[in-house]
């Protein structure tokens, strides 16, 4: 009676282990499938692209803010039709 019990228990444990290993193997194979990797890479690149775009936009806004601050401090007006040479804005030494 003991021997059939242990044989059945061993067969059950072996079958359970085989099913679990099979499922794990299939899951791992799907994770490294080319389509999955391409999809994850595309998502990562889109996120990176968005971050770079936001950084550039923030940099431009900060540049414009700083330029306006410096122009106000030094009394320089911005005008497209002024005909003034931008290099001539620096005639006076900074105080």
C-alpha positions as CSV (number, residue, x, y, z in Angstrom):
1,X,0.0,0.0,0.0
2,X,2.9,2.4,0.7
3,X,4.6,1.9,-2.7
4,X,1.5,2.8,-4.9
5,X,0.9,5.9,-2.7
6,X,4.5,7.2,-3.3
7,X,4.4,6.3,-7.0
8,X,1.2,8.2,-7.4
9,X,2.6,11.1,-5.4
10,X,5.8,11.2,-7.5
11,X,3.8,11.0,-10.7
12,X,1.6,13.9,-9.6
13,X,4.5,16.0,-8.5
14,X,6.3,15.3,-11.7
15,X,3.3,16.2,-13.8
16,X,2.7,19.4,-11.8
17,X,6.3,20.4,-12.2
18,X,6.2,19.7,-16.0
19,X,3.1,21.8,-16.4
20,X,4.6,24.7,-14.4
21,X,7.9,24.5,-16.3
22,X,6.0,24.4,-19.6
23,X,4.0,27.5,-18.8
24,X,7.0,29.3,-17.5
25,X,9.0,28.4,-20.7
26,X,6.1,29.7,-22.9
27,X,5.9,32.9,-21.0
28,X,9.6,33.5,-21.3
29,X,9.5,32.7,-25.0
30,X,6.8,35.3,-25.5
31,X,8.8,37.9,-23.6
32,X,11.8,37.6,-25.9
33,X,9.8,37.3,-29.1
34,X,10.8,39.8,-31.7
35,X,7.4,41.4,-31.9
36,X,7.3,41.9,-28.1
37,X,10.8,43.4,-28.0
38,X,10.0,45.7,-30.9
39,X,6.8,46.9,-29.2
40,X,8.6,47.6,-26.0
41,X,11.5,49.3,-27.8
42,X,9.0,51.5,-29.7
43,X,7.3,52.4,-26.5
44,X,10.6,53.3,-24.9
45,X,11.7,55.4,-27.9
46,X,8.4,57.2,-27.9
47,X,8.8,58.0,-24.2
48,X,12.4,59.2,-24.8
49,X,11.2,61.3,-27.7
50,X,8.6,62.9,-25.6
51,X,11.1,63.7,-22.8
52,X,13.5,65.2,-25.3
53,X,10.8,67.3,-26.9
54,X,9.6,68.6,-23.5
55,X,13.2,69.4,-22.5
56,X,13.8,71.4,-25.7
57,X,10.5,73.3,-25.1
58,X,11.4,74.1,-21.5
59,X,14.9,75.2,-22.6
60,X,13.4,77.6,-25.2
61,X,11.0,79.0,-22.7
62,X,13.8,79.6,-20.2
63,X,15.9,81.2,-22.9
64,X,13.2,83.6,-23.9
65,X,12.5,84.4,-20.2
66,X,16.2,85.1,-19.6
67,X,16.5,87.2,-22.8
68,X,13.5,89.3,-21.8
69,X,15.1,89.8,-18.3
70,X,18.4,90.9,-19.8
71,X,16.8,93.2,-22.3
72,X,14.7,94.8,-19.5
73,X,17.8,95.2,-17.3
74,X,19.8,96.8,-20.1
75,X,17.0,98.8,-21.7
76,X,17.3,97.1,-25.1
77,X,14.1,96.8,-27.1
78,X,13.4,94.0,-29.5
79,X,12.2,95.2,-32.9
80,X,12.3,93.5,-36.3
81,X,12.1,96.8,-38.3
82,X,14.5,98.9,-36.2
83,X,17.3,98.5,-38.6
84,X,19.8,98.5,-35.8
85,X,22.8,96.2,-35.8
86,X,22.4,93.8,-32.9
87,X,26.1,94.1,-32.2
88,X,25.8,97.8,-31.5
89,X,23.6,97.1,-28.5
90,X,26.7,96.5,-26.4
91,X,28.3,100.0,-26.8
92,X,28.0,100.8,-23.1
93,X,30.0,98.8,-20.5
94,X,27.9,96.8,-18.1
95,X,27.5,98.4,-14.7
